[in-house]
Amino acid sequence: MKPALYRFLLTCWLIVWLSMPGAAQTIGGTAQMSKDDRQPILVSEATRLSVLSEMRGMLESIQATLEASGQKNWQAAATAAEKSGLNAFQKMQATVAKELPEAYLTIAGQAHAAFDKVSKTALDDGRPITVSAGLAEAMKICVTCHQTYRFVLR
């Protein structure tokens, strides 16, 4: 690529980037935080840590399911997804569940049920595209929850 064309394309890219909302504020690490309008859930530190651990487990399940699916190892994919299924949700400590609102628990239950569905799909269908589609559906539930709620320590 000729140097003049390279400079022109770089200049165009910078103009577009700088015209994006908030881009100028991010230069030098001075990004401004927006207001967090998500519904707060007041929890103890123990509950917060428990739920965050569960969420990390779900991310681990997603990663392991995708990896196994890519290798067409359907038993491993099913096992990885099942680790975050309803069985895991039902093992939640009663003290943790007491602190969480019913609406949150409903969404959480739906997310865990989606992992069970992915597990079944991996064994019954055995196609990476259907397993990925199932994980995408599970992630939609996760995203909805993360967009709706935030944990605040009591």
DSSP file (Angstrom, degrees, kcal/mol; ACC not computed):
  #  RESIDUE AA STRUCTURE BP1 BP2  ACC     N-H-->O    O-->H-N    N-H-->O    O-->H-N    TCO  KAPPA ALPHA  PHI   PSI    X-CA   Y-CA   Z-CA
    1    1 A M              0   0    0      0, 0.0     0, 0.0     0, 0.0     0, 0.0   0.000 360.0 360.0 360.0 136.8    0.0    0.0    0.0
    2    2 A K     >  -     0   0    0      1,-0.1     4,-2.5     4,-0.0     3,-0.2  -0.427 360.0-122.9 -71.1 143.9    1.3    3.4   -0.9
    3    3 A P  H  > S+     0   0    0      0, 0.0     4,-2.5     0, 0.0     5,-0.2   0.851 110.8  53.5 -56.7 -37.4    2.2    5.7    2.0
    4    4 A A  H  > S+     0   0    0      2,-0.2     4,-2.2     1,-0.2     5,-0.1   0.913 110.8  45.8 -66.1 -41.9   -0.1    8.5    0.8
    5    5 A L  H  > S+     0   0    0     -3,-0.2     4,-2.7     2,-0.2     5,-0.2   0.906 112.0  52.4 -66.4 -41.0   -3.1    6.0    0.7
    6    6 A Y  H  X S+     0   0    0     -4,-2.5     4,-2.5     2,-0.2    -2,-0.2   0.930 110.7  46.6 -59.2 -47.7   -2.2    4.6    4.1
    7    7 A R  H  X S+     0   0    0     -4,-2.5     4,-2.5     2,-0.2    -1,-0.2   0.896 112.1  51.7 -62.5 -40.5   -2.1    8.1    5.6
    8    8 A F  H  X S+     0   0    0     -4,-2.2     4,-2.5     2,-0.2    -2,-0.2   0.940 111.9  45.2 -61.8 -48.3   -5.4    9.0    3.9
    9    9 A L  H  X S+     0   0    0     -4,-2.7     4,-2.5     1,-0.2    -2,-0.2   0.894 113.3  50.5 -64.1 -39.9   -7.1    5.8    5.3
   10   10 A L  H  X S+     0   0    0     -4,-2.5     4,-2.4    -5,-0.2    -1,-0.2   0.904 110.5  49.7 -64.0 -41.0   -5.7    6.4    8.8
   11   11 A T  H  X S+     0   0    0     -4,-2.5     4,-2.3     2,-0.2    -2,-0.2   0.914 110.9  49.6 -63.4 -43.5   -6.9   10.0    8.7
   12   12 A C  H  X S+     0   0    0     -4,-2.5     4,-2.4     1,-0.2    -2,-0.2   0.922 110.7  50.2 -61.0 -43.9  -10.4    8.8    7.7
   13   13 A W  H  X S+     0   0    0     -4,-2.5     4,-2.8     1,-0.2    -2,-0.2   0.920 110.6  49.2 -61.9 -44.0  -10.5    6.2   10.4
   14   14 A L  H  X S+     0   0    0     -4,-2.4     4,-2.9     2,-0.2    -1,-0.2   0.893 110.2  51.0 -63.1 -40.2   -9.5    8.8   13.0
   15   15 A I  H  X S+     0   0    0     -4,-2.3     4,-1.3     2,-0.2    -1,-0.2   0.936 113.0  45.3 -62.8 -45.9  -12.1   11.3   11.9
   16   16 A V  H  < S+     0   0    0     -4,-2.4     4,-0.5     2,-0.2     3,-0.3   0.934 115.2  47.6 -62.5 -45.8  -14.8    8.6   12.1
   17   17 A W  H >< S+     0   0    0     -4,-2.8     3,-1.2     1,-0.2    -2,-0.2   0.917 111.4  49.5 -63.6 -44.4  -13.6    7.4   15.5
   18   18 A L  H 3< S+     0   0    0     -4,-2.9     6,-0.4     1,-0.3    -1,-0.2   0.742 105.9  58.0 -69.2 -21.5  -13.3   10.9   17.0
   19   19 A S  T 3< S+     0   0    0     -4,-1.3    -1,-0.3    -3,-0.3    -2,-0.2   0.575  84.3 103.4 -83.5  -8.0  -16.9   11.7   15.8
   20   20 A M  S X  S-     0   0    0     -3,-1.2     3,-1.9    -4,-0.5     4,-0.5  -0.488  89.7 -93.0 -73.6 143.9  -18.3    8.7   17.8
   21   21 A P  T 3  S+     0   0    0      0, 0.0    -1,-0.1     0, 0.0    -2,-0.1  -0.345 108.3   4.9 -58.6 128.3  -20.1    9.7   21.0
   22   22 A G  T 3> S+     0   0    0     -4,-0.1     4,-0.9    -2,-0.1    10,-0.1   0.331  94.3 114.9  84.4  -7.9  -17.7    9.5   23.9
   23   23 A A  H X> S+     0   0    0     -3,-1.9     3,-0.9     1,-0.2     4,-0.6   0.921  75.2  51.0 -63.8 -43.6  -14.6    8.8   21.9
   24   24 A A  H >4 S+     0   0    0     -4,-0.5     3,-0.7    -6,-0.4    -1,-0.2   0.847 106.5  55.6 -63.8 -32.7  -12.9   12.1   22.7
   25   25 A Q  H 34>S+     0   0    0      1,-0.2     5,-0.5    -3,-0.1    -1,-0.3   0.724 100.1  60.6 -72.4 -20.0  -13.5   11.5   26.4
   26   26 A T  H X<5S+     0   0    0     -3,-0.9     3,-2.1    -4,-0.9     5,-0.3   0.661  76.7 106.4 -83.2 -14.5  -11.7    8.1   26.3
   27   27 A I  T <<5S+     0   0    0     -3,-0.7     3,-0.5    -4,-0.6    -3,-0.0  -0.466  91.3  13.5 -65.3 129.4   -8.4    9.6   25.1
   28   28 A G  T 3 5S-     0   0    0     -2,-0.2    -1,-0.3     1,-0.2    -2,-0.1   0.630 127.8 -76.4  78.9  13.2   -6.0    9.5   28.0
   29   29 A G  T < 5S+     0   0    0     -3,-2.1    -1,-0.2     1,-0.1    -2,-0.2   0.807  95.7 128.9  72.3  29.3   -8.2    7.2   30.1
   30   30 A T      < +     0   0    0     -5,-0.5    -3,-0.1    -3,-0.5    -4,-0.1  -0.110  27.1 156.7-109.7  36.2  -10.7    9.8   31.1
   31   31 A A        -     0   0    0     -5,-0.3     2,-0.4     1,-0.1    -5,-0.1  -0.320  39.5-127.5 -61.4 142.6  -13.9    8.0   30.1
   32   32 A Q        -     0   0    0    -10,-0.1     2,-0.3     1,-0.0    -1,-0.1  -0.768  17.9-127.1 -94.8 137.7  -17.0    9.2   31.9
   33   33 A M        -     0   0    0     -2,-0.4     2,-0.2     1,-0.0     3,-0.0  -0.588  19.9-134.9 -82.6 142.6  -19.2    6.7   33.6
   34   34 A S        -     0   0    0     -2,-0.3     2,-0.2     1,-0.1    -1,-0.0  -0.553  34.6 -85.0 -91.8 163.8  -22.9    6.6   32.8
   35   35 A K        -     0   0    0     -2,-0.2     2,-1.0     1,-0.1    -1,-0.1  -0.449  38.0-129.3 -67.8 136.6  -25.6    6.3   35.5
   36   36 A D        +     0   0    0     -2,-0.2    -1,-0.1     1,-0.1   114,-0.0  -0.784  30.9 174.1 -91.9 102.7  -26.3    2.8   36.5
   37   37 A D        +     0   0    0     -2,-1.0    -1,-0.1     2,-0.1    -2,-0.0   0.326  35.1 123.2 -92.5   7.2  -30.1    2.5   36.2
   38   38 A R  S    S-     0   0    0      1,-0.1   111,-0.2   111,-0.1   110,-0.1  -0.329  75.2 -95.1 -69.6 154.2  -30.3   -1.3   36.8
   39   39 A Q  E     -a  149   0A   0    109,-3.2   111,-1.9   108,-0.1     2,-0.2  -0.529  42.1-129.8 -70.8 124.0  -32.4   -2.5   39.7
   40   40 A P  E     -a  150   0A   0      0, 0.0     2,-0.5     0, 0.0   111,-0.2  -0.515  14.9-158.9 -76.8 142.5  -30.3   -2.9   42.9
   41   41 A I  E     -a  151   0A   0    109,-2.5   111,-2.6    -2,-0.2     2,-0.5  -0.979  15.7-139.7-118.4 115.6  -30.5   -6.1   44.8
   42   42 A L  E     +a  152   0A   0     -2,-0.5     2,-0.3   109,-0.2   111,-0.2  -0.640  36.6 160.9 -79.0 121.3  -29.3   -5.7   48.4
   43   43 A V  E     -a  153   0A   0    109,-2.5   111,-2.1    -2,-0.5     2,-0.1  -0.923  40.0-107.2-138.0 160.6  -27.2   -8.7   49.4
   44   44 A S     >  -     0   0    0     -2,-0.3     4,-2.4   109,-0.2     5,-0.2  -0.387  39.9-107.3 -76.8 165.4  -24.6   -9.7   52.0
   45   45 A E  H  > S+     0   0    0      1,-0.2     4,-2.6     2,-0.2     5,-0.2   0.885 120.7  55.3 -61.8 -38.2  -21.0  -10.2   51.0
   46   46 A A  H  > S+     0   0    0      2,-0.2     4,-2.1     1,-0.2    -1,-0.2   0.911 109.8  45.2 -62.7 -42.8  -21.5  -14.0   51.3
   47   47 A T  H  > S+     0   0    0      2,-0.2     4,-2.8     1,-0.2     5,-0.3   0.922 111.8  52.3 -67.4 -43.6  -24.4  -14.0   48.9
   48   48 A R  H  X S+     0   0    0     -4,-2.4     4,-2.5     1,-0.2     5,-0.2   0.937 111.9  45.9 -56.7 -48.4  -22.7  -11.7   46.5
   49   49 A L  H  X S+     0   0    0     -4,-2.6     4,-2.1     1,-0.2    -1,-0.2   0.880 112.3  51.5 -64.4 -38.2  -19.6  -14.0   46.4
   50   50 A S  H  X S+     0   0    0     -4,-2.1     4,-2.0    -5,-0.2    -2,-0.2   0.935 112.9  43.9 -63.7 -47.3  -21.8  -17.1   46.0
   51   51 A V  H  X S+     0   0    0     -4,-2.8     4,-2.4     1,-0.2    -2,-0.2   0.904 112.9  51.4 -68.1 -40.8  -23.8  -15.7   43.1
   52   52 A L  H  X S+     0   0    0     -4,-2.5     4,-2.3    -5,-0.3    -1,-0.2   0.888 109.1  51.6 -63.3 -37.6  -20.6  -14.4   41.4
   53   53 A S  H  X S+     0   0    0     -4,-2.1     4,-2.1    -5,-0.2    -1,-0.2   0.907 109.2  50.5 -63.0 -41.9  -19.0  -17.8   41.7
   54   54 A E  H  X S+     0   0    0     -4,-2.0     4,-1.8     2,-0.2    -2,-0.2   0.902 109.5  50.8 -62.0 -41.8  -22.1  -19.4   40.1
   55   55 A M  H  X S+     0   0    0     -4,-2.4     4,-2.1     2,-0.2    -2,-0.2   0.902 108.4  51.4 -65.0 -41.0  -21.9  -16.9   37.2
   56   56 A R  H  X S+     0   0    0     -4,-2.3     4,-2.4     1,-0.2    -1,-0.2   0.895 107.5  54.4 -62.1 -37.7  -18.2  -17.7   36.7
   57   57 A G  H  X S+     0   0    0     -4,-2.1     4,-2.2     1,-0.2    -1,-0.2   0.877 105.7  52.2 -61.6 -37.8  -19.2  -21.4   36.6
   58   58 A M  H  X S+     0   0    0     -4,-1.8     4,-2.3     2,-0.2    -1,-0.2   0.903 108.8  49.9 -66.1 -40.7  -21.7  -20.6   33.9
   59   59 A L  H  X S+     0   0    0     -4,-2.1     4,-2.5     2,-0.2    -2,-0.2   0.903 109.8  51.3 -63.5 -40.0  -19.0  -18.9   31.8
   60   60 A E  H  X S+     0   0    0     -4,-2.4     4,-2.7     1,-0.2     5,-0.2   0.896 109.1  51.3 -62.4 -39.7  -16.8  -21.9   32.3
   61   61 A S  H  X S+     0   0    0     -4,-2.2     4,-2.6     2,-0.2     5,-0.2   0.911 109.3  49.9 -63.1 -42.3  -19.6  -24.1   31.1
   62   62 A I  H  X S+     0   0    0     -4,-2.3     4,-2.5     2,-0.2     5,-0.2   0.948 113.1  46.0 -61.3 -48.6  -20.1  -22.0   28.0
   63   63 A Q  H  X S+     0   0    0     -4,-2.5     4,-2.5     1,-0.2    -2,-0.2   0.941 115.6  45.2 -60.9 -48.4  -16.4  -22.1   27.2
   64   64 A A  H  X S+     0   0    0     -4,-2.7     4,-2.5     1,-0.2     5,-0.2   0.866 112.9  51.3 -66.4 -35.9  -16.1  -25.9   27.8
   65   65 A T  H  X S+     0   0    0     -4,-2.6     4,-2.5    -5,-0.2    -1,-0.2   0.924 112.0  46.3 -66.2 -44.2  -19.3  -26.6   25.8
   66   66 A L  H  X S+     0   0    0     -4,-2.5     4,-2.4    -5,-0.2    -2,-0.2   0.915 113.4  49.4 -64.0 -42.5  -18.1  -24.6   22.8
   67   67 A E  H  X S+     0   0    0     -4,-2.5     4,-1.2    -5,-0.2    -2,-0.2   0.948 114.4  43.9 -62.2 -49.1  -14.6  -26.2   23.0
   68   68 A A  H  <>S+     0   0    0     -4,-2.5     5,-2.9     1,-0.2     4,-0.2   0.880 112.5  53.4 -64.2 -38.2  -16.1  -29.7   23.1
   69   69 A S  H ><5S+     0   0    0     -4,-2.5     3,-1.4     1,-0.2    -1,-0.2   0.905 105.2  53.9 -63.4 -41.7  -18.6  -28.9   20.4
   70   70 A G  H 3<5S+     0   0    0     -4,-2.4    -1,-0.2     1,-0.3    -2,-0.2   0.807 111.8  45.3 -61.9 -29.3  -15.8  -27.7   18.1
   71   71 A Q  T 3<5S-     0   0    0     -4,-1.2    -1,-0.3    -3,-0.2    -2,-0.2   0.398 113.1-122.5 -91.7   0.9  -14.1  -31.0   18.7
   72   72 A K  T < 5 +     0   0    0     -3,-1.4     2,-1.1    -4,-0.2    -3,-0.2   0.827  63.5 145.6  57.0  35.0  -17.5  -32.9   18.1
   73   73 A N     >< +     0   0    0     -5,-2.9     4,-2.2     1,-0.2    -1,-0.2  -0.776  21.8 176.7 -98.7  86.6  -17.1  -34.4   21.6
   74   74 A W  H  > S+     0   0    0     -2,-1.1     4,-2.5     1,-0.2     5,-0.2   0.800  72.9  54.8 -70.6 -31.6  -20.8  -34.4   22.3
   75   75 A Q  H  > S+     0   0    0      2,-0.2     4,-2.5     1,-0.2    -1,-0.2   0.931 111.4  45.6 -66.2 -43.7  -20.5  -36.2   25.7
   76   76 A A  H  > S+     0   0    0      2,-0.2     4,-2.4     1,-0.2    -2,-0.2   0.889 113.1  50.7 -65.2 -39.0  -18.0  -33.6   26.9
   77   77 A A  H  X S+     0   0    0     -4,-2.2     4,-2.3     2,-0.2     5,-0.2   0.929 112.0  47.0 -63.1 -44.9  -20.2  -30.8   25.6
   78   78 A A  H  X S+     0   0    0     -4,-2.5     4,-2.5     1,-0.2    -2,-0.2   0.911 112.9  48.9 -64.2 -42.4  -23.3  -32.2   27.3
   79   79 A T  H  X S+     0   0    0     -4,-2.5     4,-1.3     2,-0.2    -1,-0.2   0.906 111.0  50.4 -64.0 -42.4  -21.4  -32.7   30.6
   80   80 A A  H  < S+     0   0    0     -4,-2.4     4,-0.4     1,-0.2     3,-0.3   0.918 114.0  44.0 -63.1 -44.1  -20.0  -29.1   30.5
   81   81 A A  H >< S+     0   0    0     -4,-2.3     3,-1.7     1,-0.2    -2,-0.2   0.905 108.7  57.8 -67.1 -40.9  -23.5  -27.6   29.8
   82   82 A E  H >< S+     0   0    0     -4,-2.5     3,-2.1     1,-0.3     6,-0.3   0.777  89.7  73.1 -62.5 -27.1  -25.1  -29.8   32.5
   83   83 A K  T 3< S+     0   0    0     -4,-1.3    -1,-0.3    -3,-0.3    -2,-0.2   0.768 105.1  39.1 -58.9 -24.8  -22.8  -28.4   35.1
   84   84 A S  T <  S+     0   0    0     -3,-1.7    31,-0.3    -4,-0.4    -1,-0.3   0.143  97.6 113.8-110.0  18.2  -24.7  -25.2   35.0
   85   85 A G  S X> S-     0   0    0     -3,-2.1     4,-1.4    30,-0.2     3,-0.9   0.041  90.2 -74.1 -76.8-170.3  -28.1  -26.8   34.6
   86   86 A L  H 3> S+     0   0    0     26,-0.4     4,-2.8     1,-0.3     5,-0.2   0.789 126.7  66.2 -60.2 -29.8  -31.1  -26.8   37.0
   87   87 A N  H 3> S+     0   0    0      1,-0.2     4,-0.8     2,-0.2    -1,-0.3   0.913 102.8  46.8 -59.3 -41.8  -29.3  -29.2   39.3
   88   88 A A  H <4 S+     0   0    0     -3,-0.9     3,-0.5    -6,-0.3    -1,-0.2   0.895 112.2  51.0 -65.0 -40.4  -26.7  -26.6   40.1
   89   89 A F  H >< S+     0   0    0     -4,-1.4     3,-1.5     1,-0.2    -2,-0.2   0.888 106.8  53.3 -64.4 -40.6  -29.4  -24.0   40.6
   90   90 A Q  H 3< S+     0   0    0     -4,-2.8    -1,-0.2     1,-0.3    -2,-0.2   0.681  99.1  64.3 -71.4 -17.1  -31.3  -26.2   43.0
   91   91 A K  T 3< S+     0   0    0     -4,-0.8    -1,-0.3    -3,-0.5    -2,-0.2   0.466  74.1 126.9 -83.2  -1.1  -28.2  -26.7   45.1
   92   92 A M  S <  S-     0   0    0     -3,-1.5    -3,-0.0    -4,-0.1   -41,-0.0  -0.307  71.6-104.2 -58.0 135.8  -28.2  -22.9   45.9
   93   93 A Q     >  -     0   0    0      1,-0.1     4,-2.3     2,-0.0     3,-0.5  -0.326  20.2-127.7 -62.4 142.1  -28.0  -22.4   49.7
   94   94 A A  H  > S+     0   0    0      1,-0.2     4,-2.0     2,-0.2    -1,-0.1   0.851 109.7  57.9 -60.3 -35.0  -31.3  -21.4   51.2
   95   95 A T  H  > S+     0   0    0      2,-0.2     4,-0.6     1,-0.2    -1,-0.2   0.856 108.3  46.7 -65.6 -33.6  -29.6  -18.4   52.9
   96   96 A V  H >> S+     0   0    0     -3,-0.5     3,-1.1     1,-0.2     4,-0.6   0.942 110.9  50.6 -71.0 -48.6  -28.6  -17.1   49.5
   97   97 A A  H >< S+     0   0    0     -4,-2.3     3,-1.0     1,-0.3    -2,-0.2   0.837 102.4  62.1 -60.3 -34.2  -32.0  -17.7   47.9
   98   98 A K  H 3< S+     0   0    0     -4,-2.0    -1,-0.3     1,-0.2    -2,-0.2   0.801 102.9  50.7 -62.7 -28.8  -33.7  -15.8   50.8
   99   99 A E  H << S+     0   0    0     -3,-1.1    -1,-0.2    -4,-0.6    -2,-0.2   0.614  97.0  82.3 -85.0 -12.0  -31.8  -12.6   49.8
  100  100 A L  S << S-     0   0    0     -3,-1.0   -57,-0.0    -4,-0.6   -59,-0.0  -0.767  82.5-115.6-101.7 137.9  -32.7  -12.7   46.2
  101  101 A P     >  -     0   0    0      0, 0.0     4,-2.3     0, 0.0     3,-0.2  -0.285  25.5-115.6 -67.8 154.4  -36.0  -11.4   44.8
  102  102 A E  H  > S+     0   0    0      1,-0.2     4,-2.3     2,-0.2     5,-0.2   0.872 114.8  56.0 -57.9 -40.4  -38.4  -13.8   43.1
  103  103 A A  H  > S+     0   0    0      1,-0.2     4,-2.0     2,-0.2    -1,-0.2   0.903 108.6  47.6 -61.8 -40.7  -38.1  -12.1   39.7
  104  104 A Y  H  > S+     0   0    0     -3,-0.2     4,-2.7     1,-0.2    -2,-0.2   0.928 111.2  50.7 -64.2 -44.9  -34.3  -12.6   39.8
  105  105 A L  H  X S+     0   0    0     -4,-2.3     4,-2.4     1,-0.2    -2,-0.2   0.850 107.9  54.0 -62.8 -34.3  -34.7  -16.3   40.9
  106  106 A T  H  X S+     0   0    0     -4,-2.3     4,-2.0     2,-0.2    -1,-0.2   0.943 110.9  44.4 -64.1 -47.9  -37.1  -16.8   38.0
  107  107 A I  H  X S+     0   0    0     -4,-2.0     4,-2.3     1,-0.2    -2,-0.2   0.914 113.1  51.8 -63.2 -42.3  -34.6  -15.5   35.4
  108  108 A A  H  X S+     0   0    0     -4,-2.7     4,-2.4     1,-0.2    -1,-0.2   0.910 108.8  50.8 -61.2 -41.9  -31.8  -17.5   37.0
  109  109 A G  H  X S+     0   0    0     -4,-2.4     4,-2.4     1,-0.2    -1,-0.2   0.887 109.0  51.3 -62.3 -39.2  -33.9  -20.6   36.8
  110  110 A Q  H  X S+     0   0    0     -4,-2.0     4,-1.9     2,-0.2    -1,-0.2   0.896 109.4  50.6 -64.5 -40.2  -34.6  -20.0   33.1
  111  111 A A  H  X S+     0   0    0     -4,-2.3     4,-1.3     2,-0.2    -2,-0.2   0.934 111.8  46.7 -63.8 -45.3  -30.9  -19.6   32.5
  112  112 A H  H  X S+     0   0    0     -4,-2.4     4,-1.5     1,-0.2   -26,-0.4   0.890 110.4  52.9 -65.2 -38.7  -30.1  -22.8   34.2
  113  113 A A  H  X S+     0   0    0     -4,-2.4     4,-2.0   -28,-0.2    -1,-0.2   0.862 103.8  58.0 -63.3 -35.0  -32.9  -24.6   32.4
  114  114 A A  H  X S+     0   0    0     -4,-1.9     4,-2.0     1,-0.2    -1,-0.2   0.858 102.9  53.3 -63.7 -34.7  -31.4  -23.3   29.1
  115  115 A F  H  X S+     0   0    0     -4,-1.3     4,-2.3   -31,-0.3    -1,-0.2   0.885 106.4  52.1 -68.0 -37.4  -28.1  -25.1   30.0
  116  116 A D  H  X S+     0   0    0     -4,-1.5     4,-2.3     2,-0.2    -2,-0.2   0.898 108.7  51.4 -62.3 -38.7  -30.0  -28.3   30.5
  117  117 A K  H  X S+     0   0    0     -4,-2.0     4,-2.5     2,-0.2    -2,-0.2   0.899 108.5  50.8 -65.1 -40.2  -31.5  -27.9   27.0
  118  118 A V  H  X S+     0   0    0     -4,-2.0     4,-2.6     2,-0.2    -1,-0.2   0.913 108.9  52.4 -62.5 -42.2  -28.0  -27.3   25.5
  119  119 A S  H  X S+     0   0    0     -4,-2.3     4,-1.6     1,-0.2    -2,-0.2   0.928 111.5  45.7 -59.2 -46.0  -26.8  -30.5   27.2
  120  120 A K  H  X S+     0   0    0     -4,-2.3     4,-2.9     1,-0.2     5,-0.3   0.896 111.4  52.8 -64.9 -40.7  -29.7  -32.4   25.7
  121  121 A T  H  X>S+     0   0    0     -4,-2.5     4,-2.9     1,-0.2     5,-1.4   0.902 105.1  55.1 -62.0 -41.8  -29.2  -30.9   22.3
  122  122 A A  H  <5S+     0   0    0     -4,-2.6     4,-0.2     1,-0.2    -1,-0.2   0.907 116.1  37.4 -59.2 -41.9  -25.5  -31.9   22.3
  123  123 A L  H  <5S+     0   0    0     -4,-1.6    -2,-0.2    -5,-0.2    -1,-0.2   0.887 124.5  38.6 -77.8 -39.5  -26.4  -35.5   22.9
  124  124 A D  H  <5S+     0   0    0     -4,-2.9    -3,-0.2    -5,-0.2    -2,-0.2   0.833 130.2  23.1 -82.8 -33.3  -29.5  -35.7   20.7
  125  125 A D  T  <5S-     0   0    0     -4,-2.9    -3,-0.2    -5,-0.3    -2,-0.1   0.849  74.6-162.4-105.5 -45.6  -28.5  -33.5   17.8
  126  126 A G      < +     0   0    0     -5,-1.4    -4,-0.1    -4,-0.2    -3,-0.1   0.852  43.8 125.4  64.7  37.4  -24.7  -33.5   17.7
  127  127 A R    >>  -     0   0    0     -6,-0.2     4,-1.9     1,-0.1     3,-0.7  -0.995  58.9-140.3-127.5 130.2  -24.2  -30.5   15.4
  128  128 A P  H 3> S+     0   0    0      0, 0.0     4,-2.9     0, 0.0     5,-0.2   0.852 101.4  58.7 -53.9 -37.0  -22.0  -27.5   16.5
  129  129 A I  H 3> S+     0   0    0      1,-0.2     4,-2.0     2,-0.2     5,-0.1   0.881 107.6  44.6 -65.0 -37.7  -24.5  -25.0   15.0
  130  130 A T  H <> S+     0   0    0     -3,-0.7     4,-2.0     2,-0.2    -1,-0.2   0.860 113.7  49.8 -76.3 -33.6  -27.4  -26.2   17.2
  131  131 A V  H  X S+     0   0    0     -4,-1.9     4,-2.4     2,-0.2    -2,-0.2   0.929 112.4  48.1 -66.5 -44.1  -25.3  -26.3   20.3
  132  132 A S  H  X S+     0   0    0     -4,-2.9     4,-2.3     1,-0.2    -2,-0.2   0.895 110.4  51.9 -62.1 -39.9  -24.1  -22.8   19.6
  133  133 A A  H  X S+     0   0    0     -4,-2.0     4,-1.9    -5,-0.2    -1,-0.2   0.895 109.4  50.2 -64.5 -39.1  -27.6  -21.6   19.0
  134  134 A G  H  X S+     0   0    0     -4,-2.0     4,-2.1     2,-0.2    -2,-0.2   0.903 110.2  49.3 -64.8 -41.3  -28.7  -23.1   22.3
  135  135 A L  H  X S+     0   0    0     -4,-2.4     4,-2.7     1,-0.2    -2,-0.2   0.871 107.6  55.5 -65.2 -35.6  -25.8  -21.3   24.1
  136  136 A A  H  X S+     0   0    0     -4,-2.3     4,-1.8     2,-0.2    -1,-0.2   0.904 107.5  49.3 -62.6 -40.2  -26.9  -18.1   22.4
  137  137 A E  H  X S+     0   0    0     -4,-1.9     4,-1.3     2,-0.2    -2,-0.2   0.914 111.3  49.1 -64.4 -42.4  -30.4  -18.5   23.8
  138  138 A A  H  X S+     0   0    0     -4,-2.1     4,-1.9     1,-0.2     3,-0.3   0.914 109.7  52.3 -61.7 -42.1  -28.9  -19.1   27.3
  139  139 A M  H  X S+     0   0    0     -4,-2.7     4,-3.1     1,-0.2    -1,-0.2   0.828 100.7  61.3 -65.7 -31.7  -26.7  -16.1   26.9
  140  140 A K  H  X S+     0   0    0     -4,-1.8     4,-2.4     1,-0.2    -1,-0.2   0.907 106.0  47.6 -59.4 -40.0  -29.7  -13.9   26.0
  141  141 A I  H  X S+     0   0    0     -4,-1.3     4,-2.2    -3,-0.3    -2,-0.2   0.919 111.8  49.6 -66.9 -43.0  -31.1  -14.8   29.4
  142  142 A C  H  X S+     0   0    0     -4,-1.9     4,-2.6     1,-0.2    -2,-0.2   0.927 111.5  48.7 -60.6 -45.0  -27.8  -13.9   31.1
  143  143 A V  H  X S+     0   0    0     -4,-3.1     4,-2.2     1,-0.2    -2,-0.2   0.914 109.1  53.2 -62.6 -43.5  -27.6  -10.6   29.3
  144  144 A T  H  X S+     0   0    0     -4,-2.4     4,-1.2    -5,-0.2    -1,-0.2   0.923 111.2  46.4 -57.1 -45.0  -31.2   -9.7   30.2
  145  145 A C  H  X S+     0   0    0     -4,-2.2     4,-2.8     1,-0.2     3,-0.5   0.928 112.5  48.8 -65.1 -45.1  -30.4  -10.4   33.9
  146  146 A H  H  < S+     0   0    0     -4,-2.6    -1,-0.2     1,-0.2    -2,-0.2   0.800 112.2  49.9 -67.1 -27.6  -27.2   -8.4   33.8
  147  147 A Q  H  < S+     0   0    0     -4,-2.2    -1,-0.2    -5,-0.2    -2,-0.2   0.725 117.5  40.9 -78.6 -21.1  -29.0   -5.5   32.1
  148  148 A T  H  < S+     0   0    0     -4,-1.2  -109,-3.2    -3,-0.5     2,-0.3   0.845 114.2  39.6 -94.6 -40.1  -31.7   -5.6   34.7
  149  149 A Y  E  <  -a   39   0A   0     -4,-2.8     2,-0.3  -111,-0.2  -111,-0.1  -0.768  48.3-176.7-121.3 156.9  -30.0   -6.1   38.1
  150  150 A R  E     -a   40   0A   0   -111,-1.9  -109,-2.5    -2,-0.3     2,-0.4  -0.982  28.8-120.7-144.6 146.3  -26.9   -5.1   40.0
  151  151 A F  E     -a   41   0A   0     -2,-0.3     2,-0.4  -111,-0.2  -109,-0.2  -0.734  25.7-173.4 -91.4 135.1  -25.8   -6.3   43.4
  152  152 A V  E     -a   42   0A   0   -111,-2.6  -109,-2.5    -2,-0.4     2,-0.1  -0.996  25.6-120.6-126.9 130.7  -25.3   -3.8   46.2
  153  153 A L  E      a   43   0A   0     -2,-0.4  -109,-0.2  -111,-0.2  -111,-0.1  -0.447 360.0 360.0 -71.2 141.4  -23.8   -4.7   49.5
  154  154 A R              0   0    0   -111,-2.1    -1,-0.1    -2,-0.1  -110,-0.1   0.484 360.0 360.0 -67.6 360.0  -26.0   -4.2   52.6
